[in-house]
Amino acid sequence: MSFTIEDILLGASILLFLSILISKSLGRLGIPALLLFLGVGMLAGSEGIGGIYFDDSRTAQSMGTIALTLILFSGGLDTRWESTRPVLWRGVMLSTIGVFITAMLVGVFAAYMLNFSLLEGLLLGAIVSSTDAAAVFSILRSKNIGLKNNLRPTLELESGSNDPMAYFLTVSFTFLLINQDASIWNLVPMFFLQMTIGAVMGVVMGRAMLWTINKIKLEQEGLYPALTLAMVIFTFAFTNVLNGNGFLSVYVAAVILGNRNFIHKRSLTKFYDGVAWLMQILMFLTLGLLVFPSHMIPVIGVGILISLFLIFVARPISVFLSMSFFNTTFQDKLYVSWVGLRGAVPIVFATYPLLAGVEKSDMIFNIVFFIVLTSVLLQGTTLTQVADWLKLSERDSKPKKYQFDLEMGWDLKNELTEILLPSESAAIGKSLVDLQLPKTTLIVLINRNGKFVTPNGATVLEPHDVLFVMTDHDEELLKVNQALGIIESSNT
């Protein structure tokens, strides 16, 4: 049965609309939106009510690669260096050693349970070894989960940076299964080469993007998203041409760019946030169409066992070993272990052995799909409850920050921060001139009982005043809090 382009566009638009509508309605019940998108795809598939037959693994893999590239770039733009820097090495250990340990443990267990060869088991372990950036970013941010001890930046850094390791392991074990005479030791220098090239290209392209955006001075503002999109795709593709890891280069470039000031930063960040959500929806819909539910029935039993082993054994062991070098509590390690969300990325990676013609790749794909469903359904719906149970939840006590939407031709470093003055503050009853605020700090407005007051040096502060403070950087904001007698929360 052939479809015209009009048929495809009509079907895609209907699926997009239904996915967003269902996620809006059922999301209130605590069901992750990504799981709902996947469900819509399965319902629209050949064995669902939609009857759309789709079994093109190559197209699904290509779409997944593009989607993951843009999702990682969007996540990197939102990664704040001041939050990430204290947990950098913790995140690096989780995204490298942690992924490797998870792959090995799951691989050995899968080989035993499924009567696979060791390489086939390790391939399955590699595919499901990384946490999914799309799942972690969307669930943590949509639920606005506040966590103590810098756990949130740790989880976001891990999920954004561990896909390169899982990708390398997946491609490597696929290669070894196809080329039986190849040695695993030949892959060790290849790993370091790919990661090094990926990291270096990320740094180079991040700085190149920053310089280009600020210097090119396009006459049409609408061309800036197209310009950055071209540079993102170039970064991924050119890094792969150089035998580097494209996913790593894109994420590193985004982190560098996102922590600098550039023209139209606010609008570009919003643009890529929207693109990331669109890519997530399209990726989950496509993968939902790709799966045949009837093929999953024979693997439900072993799928449950491997999934439970991954969630309750392999992931905790890898986390506890990776974080043993750092000063973290038992509760911290336990919660990081629980936020081992698997999403669309393992399903995309499972298409690599399918396309390579690896024996038992169909069975591996169906097991991976089942593991993803179990992870998102069990872990994704309980993140808030587990955080409360471990006493790691924290109300977001950080002051609200407002970035100006002024699109100017120069770097705009100022931020407007909203600070609530508590009743026990030592600054109450003092005038602004007596507070000895930093010279480059300015209190531009005070919200007092619903009425706005334009302050001057003689303005006396009262309990529960809401101050709008303009600062250049976080160090100044810290001095303002100290002058106002406000203690910063532990995760700021």
N, C-alpha and C positions, 0 to 999 in steps of 0.2 A: 504494500500500500504506500503510495507516494503522497507527499504533502507539499503544497505550495508554500512560498515564503509568507503569504498572508495567513495560511493555516497555522504555521509555526508561531508567528507573531501573536495571533489571536490566542492560541493555547498558552504561550508564555505569559502574556499579560493577565489572563484569567488565573493562572497558577500563582503569579506574584500577588495579585490582589487577594486571593483566598488565603495565602500564607500569612500575609500581614493582618488580615481580618481575624483569622483564627488565633494568631499569636496575641492579638490585642484582647480577645475574649477569654481564651483559656489561660493566658499568661498570669491572670490574677489568681489562678489556683496554684501557682508555684511551679507550673510545668515550663521548663526552659523553652524559649522560642525556637532554638535550633532543632530541638526534637520535634516540634510541631512542623517545621519546614520539611524535615525528613519524612514525617508521616504523610504530609500532603503529596510529596513526590511518590511515595509508595502507593497511596490510594489512586493516584493518577496513572500509575504504571500498568503494564500488561495484565497483571493479576489483580488489579484494583478496579474500582468502578469507572475509571477513566479509559482504561483499555489502550493506553499509549504504549506501543512496543518500542523499547529502547535497550539495545545491548551493545552499544558502541563504546567499548572501554577506552579506546584511544581518544575519542572526543571528550569523554568524562575526565580523563587524565589531563588533557590539555587545558580544559576549563578549570580544573582544580589547581593546576600549576599557576595559571594567571591569577586566579582568585586568591591563592595563598600569598603570592607575591604582593598584591595590593593590600591584603589584610595585614601582613607583617609591616609594610610601609606605614600604614595608618597607625598601627600600634606603636611603632617606633617614634612617630611624630608626637604621640601623647605621652611618651616616656620621659619623665622629668629627671634630669641628671642628679639634682640635689637629693631626690628620694632614692635613686638607684645606686648612687656612689657608695653609701654605707653597706649595701648588700651585694655589691658587684661580684665579689669572689664566691659568695654563697650561691648566687644565681649561676655563675659559671660552673661550679662543681655539680650542681643539680642538672644542668643542661648537657654536661659531658659525661662525667663519671656516673651520675645517677641514671642517665639514659642507657649507658653501656651495661650497668649492673642489672637494670630492669630487663633489657633484651636477653641477657645471658640466663637469668633465672626463669623467665617465661619460656625461653627457647628450650631449655632442658626439660622443664615440666611438660611442655606441649609435645616434645618428642616422645616422652614416656607415655603420655595419655593417648596420643593419636597413633602410636606406632610409626612415627615419622623417623626419617634419618635425622641425625643431629643438625645438619645444615638446614634441612627443611623446618625443623623446630626453631632454630635460631632466626630464620627468615621471618617466621610468624612473630617471634619475640621482638625483632627489630621494627617491624611494621607498627606495632602497638606500643613502642617504648617511650614515645614522647607525648607530653601533654599538648593539648590542642590550643593554639593561640586564639582562634576564633571563639571557641567555647569559653575559655577562661576570661578573655577580655569582655565578652558580651554579658556573661553571667555576673561577674564581679561588679561591672560598671552599671548594668541595668538594675541590679538589686541594691546598688550603692552600699556595699558591705564595708563597714569600717573595722579594721583589724589592728591590734596592738603589735608592738615589736617589729615594725617594718615588714610585716608578713605580706601585705598586699603588693608592694613593689617587688618583693622576692618572687611571688607567684607570677606576676606579669612578666618580669624579666626572664624567668625560667621558661615560661610558655612561648615567649617571643624568640628565644635564642636556642631552644633545644631541637627544633625541626631539622637544622642542618646535620646534626649528629645522627638522628633517626634516618634521614634521607641517605646519608653515606652508608650506614649499616645495611639498609634495605637494598640499595643498588649493589653493594659489595657481595652480599650473600646471594642475590639473584645471579650475579656474574659467576660466582663460584659454583652454583648449581648447574649452570649452562656449560661452564668450562671446567670439567672435572679434573683436568691436569694442572689447573692454576693453583698457586699456593696462597694461603691466607696472609703469609708474611709479606707478600708483594703489596698488600693493601695498606700496610702501616705507613710507609713513606707517602703513599697517595693521600691518606687522611690528613697528615700534617700539611702537605702541599695544598690541598683543597681549602682547608681552614685558613691557612696563612694568606693565600691569594684572596679568599673571600673577605677576610678582615681588612687587608690592605686596600682592596678595591672599594670596600665600604667607606673607609676613611677618605680616600681620594675622591670618590664620587659625592660623598656628603659635602665636602668642601667645594667641589666643583658646582654642585647644585646651588649652594649658598651664593657663590660668586656670580653665577649666571643669572639667578633670579634678581639679585640686587643691581646688576650692571646692564642687563639687556634693555631695560626700559621700553617694554612693548606698549604700543599705542592703544591696543584693545585689551582691557582687563580680562576679558573672557579667554584670552589666549594663555594666561598663566597656568590654569589647570592642565591644558593640553601640553604646555612646555614641560611641566614637572612630570606628567604621565610618560612622556617620551623619555625623559631621563631615568625614570624608575625602570621602565622596560629595558632600556639600554644597559643599565647597571646589572640587571639580572642576566640578560642574554650575553653581554660581553664578558662578564665574569665566568660564565659557563664555557664560553669559547676559549678562555685562558685556562680551562680545567680547574677553576675555583668553584666555591660553593656560592651559587647565586642567591640563595635564600639568606645566608649570613650577610652577604654584601648589602643587600637591600635593607635589612634591619639595622645594620650599623650605620649606613648612610642616613636613614630616617632619624635615628637617635641623634646624630651629629647635627642634622638640619633642624630638628625640632627644638633643640636647646640653644639655638641662635636666633637672632632677630633678622627677619627678612620681609620684603614687601609683600603685602597681602597674606601675612601669616595666618591671621584669624580666619579669613575666608577659605584659604587653601586647606587648613586643618579641618574645617567643617565639611569641605568638599570630599576629602578623603575619608572622613568618618561615614558620610553617606555612601561612598563607593564601597567601603568595607562591608557595610550592612548589605548592600545589593549583592556583592560577591558571595557573602555568606549564604544568603537566600538562594541564589542561583546554584551554588555548589551543593547545598543540601538537597535542593529539588532534583538536580541532575543525578546525584548519587541515589536518591530515593527511587527515581525512575529506573536506574541501572539494576537494582537488586530484584530478585525474584523470591518473594517470601516462601514459596513452596520448597525452594532449595535450602532454606535455612532450617526447616523442620528436622532433617536427619542429624544436624549438628547442634541442636539445642542443648542436649545433655552435656557434651564435652565443652560447648561454648560457655555454659554456666560455670563449669568447674574452672576453666582457664580464666574466665573473667573474675571469679571470686579469688583465685590465686593471685591474679594481677593486683586487685584492689587491696586485699588483706595481707598479702605476703610479700610479693615482689616489690611493689611500690614502697611500702613502709621500710623494708630492708635497705633499698637503694637510698631513700631519703635519710634514714638514720646514719648510714655510713657516710654519705656525702656531707651531711651537716655536723658530723662528729668533730670536725676541725674548728667549729665556730661556737661561740658562747650563746647557745640557744637552749630553751627549756624543753622539757619532754612534751609539753602541750603544743609548743611551736612545731616540733617535728611531727607530732601526730596530726596536726591540722594540715600541714603541707602534704603529708602522706595522703590525706583524704581528698585534697584538691588535685587529684591526678586525672583530671577530666580528659577523656578521649573523645575526639569529634570527627570532623570530615577528613582531616589530614591522614589518619591511618587508612581510611577507605581509599583515598587517592593513592597512597603508597601501595596499597594492595593491588592496584591495577598494573604495577610494574611487572611483577612475575606473571600476571595474566597475559600481557602483551609479549613477554619474552618466551612464552610457551613452557613455563616451568611446570613440571608434573605436580599435580595436587593443588595447583594455584586456584582452581575453582573452590575447593574446600577451604583453603586459606582465606579467600575473599569472604565467603559466607560466615566463617568464624569471626573474622575481624569485624564485619558488620554487626554481628550479634554482640560482640564485646563493646562496641561503641554505644549501641542502644542501652546496654546494661549500665555502662558508666554514666552516661548523661542522665538516665532515668533515676539511678540510685544516688549518685554523688551530686549531680547538678541540682537536684531538688532539695538537698539537705545542707547546703553550705552554711546558710544562716543558722540553722538549728545546731549544727556541730560546733560552730564558732561560739554560740551562746553556752553550749554544754561545757566547752573547754575554757570558758571565761576569757575568751580572746576578743569578743565583740567590743566595739568601742564606738560611742557616738562621735560623729564627725565634728570635733571641737576646733578644727582648723578654721581660721577666719575666711570668709568668702572673698575670692579674688575676682576682679572684673578686668578683662583685657579690653582695651579700647578697640572698637571696630573702625577706627580711623585708618583708611588705607593711604598712607603717606609715602613719599619717596625717600624716606630716611628711616633709620632704626628708631623704633619707639620702645624704650625700655621700661617706662613707668607702668605700674600696676595700681589699681584702685582697690584697696582692701577694706572690707567691712569688719569692724571690731565692736563687739558688745562690751560695754563697761560694767562689770559686776558690782553689786552693791558693796562688797567688801574691799573694793579697790582703794589703794592709798591715794589715788589721784583725785578722788571725789572732793569737791570743795576747793580745788586748786584751779587757778587760771592757766590757760595754755602756755603763757609766757614763762610760768614757773616750772613747767615740766621738763625743760631742757631737752627737747626733742632734737634729733639730728638736723643739721641745717638744711639738708636736701630733702627733708620730709615735710609734707604739708597736709594738715587736716582741712579738707576742702568743704566738708559738710557734716552736720550733726543732725541725726534724726532723734528728736526728743518728744516722746509721747505722741508719735504720729505727725508731728510738725517739724519741718526742716528749718534749721537755724544756720545762718551763714556765720561762721566763727571768726573771731579776731583774737589778738593776744590777750584781751581782758575777759574773754568768755570763760565762765566758771563751769566746770564739769559737774554733772549730776548723776545719781545712780541710774543705771539702765540706759544711759545715752548710747546711741549707735553711731560710732565715728567712722567716717569715710576718709581713709588715710592714703595719700599718694606717696609711693616709695619707688626707688630705683631697683632695689634688690632685697633679698630676704634678710641680709645682715642688718639692714636698716629697720626692717619690720621687727626683728628680734629686739632691737634697742627700744623701739616704740612700746612693745609689750612690757619690757622691763620698766620703762618710765611710768607706764599705766598700772603696774603692779599685777600684770596678767602672766600666769605661768603657762608656757607652751606645753601642749600634749606631747607624749613620748614619741609619736610617729610623725611629728612635723619636721 
